[in-house]
Each structure stands twice: as structure tokens, then as C-alpha cells.
Amino acid sequence: MMAILVPVYDQIYFSYAKAEAANKLVAMKIAAYAYRARHRALPDSLSQLCSPEKISQLSDPFDPSRKLTMLHRGDDLVFYSVGPDGVDDHGRLITSPTIESSKGDYCVTLNTLTKHF
């Protein structure tokens, strides 16, 4: 019976973590848009987007010991989760959405070339 339930549980947790990461990453992107509208500049750190209390709620669903990450890459602002492999690939987009072959990070990008200042 356990041999049947464990793979099902793994798939349920994977789906939950993926949805939770997506929700948090999109919220971070929206906060960055709001920051850009108010300050006519992009934030340099998460502390410019939200309070320390809210930052503490930004744990990565795939590795709760870590926080979700924001980084500047060229003209983009990238928000990311380490993804199911738990390895920080510095915002390199995940190659496959399956558990078995999930190298890379879950990313949401704010393209700064589309400036509306």
C-alpha cells in the first residue's frame, strides 16, 4: 500500500510547491511593478519591496530553509525559486516541469526594457 501512496504523495507535494512558488513569485513581480511606478526605478533588494515581516513569509516552497530570490540580470529583474532539485541555479530557467528531470529554477522575469516611467 505504501508503495502506491508515496509516489502519489510526492506528485501532490510537487504540484503544491510549484503552485505556491508561482503565487509568491508573481506577487513579488507585482510588488516590483508598484515600486517602479512609485520610485521610477527598480528595487535593488527585496527589502525595498516589502517589510521584514513579509520577507520572512517568502520561504521557498521547494526548500523552506531558503527565501525566494531576486536578482538583476542585464535588463531584467528575475525572481526565482530553487525548484524541485533544491539547487540554486542562479535564476536559470527550469528545463522540464517533471520531478524526475527538473534541473533549473522556477523563474518570473520583469523585463525592464518595457519601461513605463
C-alpha positions, 0 to 999 in steps of 0.5 A, spaced: 500 500 500 505 504 501 508 503 495 502 506 491 501 512 496 508 515 496 509 516 489 502 519 489 504 523 495 510 526 492 506 528 485 501 532 490 507 535 494 510 537 487 504 540 484 503 544 491 510 547 491 510 549 484 503 552 485 505 556 491 512 558 488 508 561 482 503 565 487 509 568 491 513 569 485 508 573 481 506 577 487 513 579 488 513 581 480 507 585 482 510 588 488 516 590 483 511 593 478 508 598 484 515 600 486 517 602 479 511 606 478 512 609 485 520 610 485 521 610 477 526 605 478 527 598 480 528 595 487 535 593 488 533 588 494 527 585 496 527 589 502 525 595 498 519 591 496 516 589 502 517 589 510 521 584 514 515 581 516 513 579 509 520 577 507 520 572 512 513 569 509 517 568 502 520 561 504 521 557 498 516 552 497 521 547 494 526 548 500 523 552 506 530 553 509 531 558 503 527 565 501 525 566 494 530 570 490 531 576 486 536 578 482 538 583 476 540 580 470 542 585 464 535 588 463 531 584 467 529 583 474 528 575 475 525 572 481 526 565 482 525 559 486 530 553 487 525 548 484 524 541 485 532 539 485 533 544 491 539 547 487 540 554 486 541 555 479 542 562 479 535 564 476 536 559 470 530 557 467 527 550 469 528 545 463 522 540 464 516 541 469 517 533 471 520 531 478 524 526 475 528 531 470 527 538 473 534 541 473 533 549 473 529 554 477 522 556 477 523 563 474 518 570 473 522 575 469 520 583 469 523 585 463 525 592 464 526 594 457 518 595 457 519 601 461 513 605 463 516 611 467 
